[in-house]
Amino acid sequence: MRMFLVNARERKGYSQRRTAKEAGLSHQQYGRIENGVSGSKISFLTIGRIAKVLDISLDEYHRYEKAYIDHLVVEHERTS
């Protein structure tokens, strides 16, 4: 789960549905991104839209996303 998105969304008092609507995404698509189901295959345009809605700079988003992906890799290696 991309907790950095959950935390940013909750700081704004937004639901997943509202975040998705303001970012021009379906509720399901945003939910898959936030829950990590979409993996790392997120378009730059989509990242930009989410970052704008949640008031996250692209640099900050990239740092958080890198930490998220690194964590997934470590967890995968640990369980393999």
C-alpha positions in Angstrom: 0.0 0.0 0.0 1.3 3.5 -0.9 0.9 4.9 2.6 2.3 8.3 1.4 -0.8 8.7 -0.8 -3.1 7.6 2.0 -1.5 10.0 4.4 -1.5 12.9 1.9 -5.2 12.2 1.0 -6.2 12.0 4.6 -4.4 15.2 5.5 -6.6 17.0 2.9 -9.7 15.2 4.3 -10.3 13.6 0.9 -11.9 10.2 0.2 -10.4 8.0 -2.5 -13.5 8.8 -4.6 -12.9 12.6 -4.4 -9.2 12.3 -5.0 -9.9 10.1 -8.1 -12.5 12.6 -9.4 -10.3 15.6 -9.0 -7.4 13.8 -10.7 -9.6 12.7 -13.6 -9.3 9.0 -12.7 -11.9 6.4 -12.0 -12.4 5.5 -8.3 -11.2 1.9 -9.2 -8.1 3.1 -10.9 -7.1 5.4 -8.1 -7.8 2.6 -5.5 -5.5 0.2 -7.4 -2.7 2.8 -7.4 -3.1 3.6 -3.7 -3.4 0.0 -2.7 -0.4 -1.0 -4.8 -2.3 -3.3 -7.1 -1.2 -1.4 -10.1 2.5 -2.0 -9.3 5.0 0.6 -10.6 3.2 1.0 -14.0 1.7 4.4 -13.5 2.0 7.0 -16.3 3.8 10.3 -15.6 0.6 12.1 -16.5 -1.4 10.2 -13.9 1.3 10.8 -11.3 1.2 14.5 -12.0 -2.5 14.6 -11.6 -2.5 12.8 -8.3 0.4 14.9 -7.0 -1.4 18.1 -7.9 -4.6 17.1 -6.2 -2.8 16.0 -3.1 -0.4 19.0 -3.0 2.7 16.8 -3.4 5.6 18.0 -5.4 6.8 15.7 -8.2 10.2 15.4 -6.4 8.5 14.4 -3.2 6.2 11.9 -5.0 9.3 10.4 -6.7 11.2 10.1 -3.4 8.2 8.4 -1.7 7.5 6.1 -4.7 11.2 5.1 -4.8 11.1 4.2 -1.1 7.8 2.2 -1.7 9.4 0.3 -4.6 12.6 -0.4 -2.6 10.5 -1.7 0.2 8.7 -4.1 -2.1 12.0 -5.4 -3.5 13.3 -6.0 0.0 10.1 -7.8 1.0 10.2 -9.9 -2.1 13.9 -10.9 -1.5 13.1 -11.6 2.2 10.3 -14.0 1.3 12.1 -15.7 -1.6 
